[in-house]
């Protein structure tokens, strides 16, 4: 049995902007419906949505037969949590609220096996290794990990160069909502200064040779992010899309 390949890394190798969607509804049927919708990647949001670890694994299983790449945003950078997600088969992480290079370095240590990091060994209990059925898993697993940290405060932007210099960090993902809050402009996703800071950050990330990503439903920021070179852009959220479709349908009969 071979080591599962990281679909996100494979899609990135195509050299085009990858379009994705946020998943906040823990029913795996939603994940499977979204997996067949045509997105390049889907993010399971363990941070804000009501996902338990078993829900995350159910989503991974629902998405596995499809070509779409699964990403996971854990609720925190706690090493014990990252270890459990790794054992479940998560290969691409977007870790929230990383403000300093020290925090970024701790993330990198947590997700890689020694000597690159300090991930604990428990492959006989791990879905990731197919319960010890993947030959040489311990020596190859690091190659399929993609670690992206999320910059979503003014402090993170101030420390962006130092974060980008951390070994083991593949990219940085910009979070406009929390960045707006950090700027004293909570809920103002259309603010020109906010959007300018996001675009500037994406350009800096790209100039450092790292992956740049962002989540936004603002069409101007979507276009600007792609033009600035963003590698992957989240353009929708399952809860918002479902709500909008339901309201539109209901309104058509009133």
Beta strands, then each sheet from edge to edge (+ up, - down):
strand 1: 18-23
strand 2: 41-45
strand 3: 69-73
strand 4: 92-95
strand 5: 146-151
strand 6: 171-175
strand 7: 211-215
strand 8: 232-237
sheet 1: 3+ 2+ 1+ 8+ 7+ 6+ 5+ 4+
end
